[in-house]
Amino acid sequence: MRRAVADPEDIGFYQGQKTLITSRLGVRSALTVTITASAVLAGGVFAGQAYAAPPPAPSITAAGGFVMNNGTGATLFGKAADTRRSTGSTTKIMTAKVVLAQRGLNLDAKVTVDKAYSDYIVSKNASSARLIVGDKVTVRQLLYGLMLPSGCDAAYALADKFGTGTTRAARIKSFIGKMNTEARNLGMRNTHFDSFDGISNGSNYSTPRDLTKLASSAMKNSTFRTVVATKSTKQKVTTRSGGYRYMSWTNTNKLLSTYSGAIGVKTGSGPQAKYCLVFAATRNGKTVIGTVLASTNETNRAADVKKLLDYGFRR
């Protein structure tokens, strides 16, 4: 049998191809090494970013606390977040929300200050907007009086105005009913209101998580946002005689002046509630919102909130 002999030109061709293939393999090997090394380096960077340990959670003196990212709803911190506690004047967030939810609301409608509102303040030794009997104040002004000096007289006037019924008692009961209905609608499962201002009649309570949820919803309203971010205001009101006077109110929420980016929301205090604050701040387009309940004093409350906000922004 005759063996096939390769043509010399074929041998040269194959040798040339072998050299070319070897050369290409060398390039591919180099590329493979380069790509693999790059991938390892990139993978190390990405892994470092993906698995970076979060900052340690702060320790707070308040009995309960909750913080969330207001944009995403993600929980950032919780301490006894679902434990029911007295809320003090943070209750007034719901008072304002119910008023602002009224269909066809006219913020410039006037309300005459009744003696019952003044008598209530005296009998309860309650915080006051110093409303004067006979003056005519607008609903908008009552909201400032409610949220800045935490006026229980302003809360009474709003509940009387926006409750339904032929008697004042019926209107107040109706308004508190609206507060509880709104709480249910918001999914505030551990909340109940028995007053329009937080002065409890025995069953006025909420939790850090529920109050944060309430504040987040309330902050969607532009009027509410404007009011709670106001450090102080001077309002012109009409007197009984048809003249006018100016009412000056300063916000009890000192966070607005002491924490960069603070935008609200409401203080609260009382023998049972101790020191509470529902708070919110915005930095670089991120809003952190939360609540502390039952801090031991005003100084510790402020320190607790600053810790939680700092932590929230680092997260």
HELIX and SHEET records of a PDB file:
HELIX    1   1 PRO A    8  ALA A   50  1                                  43    
HELIX    2   2 GLY A   88  THR A   91  5                                   4    
HELIX    3   3 LYS A   92  LEU A  100  1                                   9    
HELIX    4   4 LYS A  115  LYS A  124  1                                  10    
HELIX    5   5 VAL A  139  MET A  147  1                                   9    
HELIX    6   6 CYS A  152  PHE A  162  1                                  11    
HELIX    7   7 ARG A  168  ASN A  185  1                                  18    
HELIX    8   8 PRO A  208  ALA A  218  1                                  11    
HELIX    9   9 SER A  222  VAL A  228  1                                   7    
HELIX   10  10 LEU A  255  THR A  258  1                                   4    
HELIX   11  11 GLU A  298  ARG A  314  1                                  17    
SHEET    1   A 5 THR A  75  LYS A  79  0                                        
SHEET    2   A 5 GLY A  64  ASN A  69 -1                                        
SHEET    3   A 5 LYS A 286  SER A 295 -1                                        
SHEET    4   A 5 LYS A 274  ARG A 283 -1                                        
SHEET    5   A 5 ALA A 262  GLY A 270 -1                                        
SHEET    1   B 2 LYS A 110  THR A 112  0                                        
SHEET    2   B 2 LYS A 136  THR A 138 -1                                        
SHEET    1   C 2 SER A 232  THR A 238  0                                        
SHEET    2   C 2 TYR A 244  THR A 250 -1                                        
END                                                                             
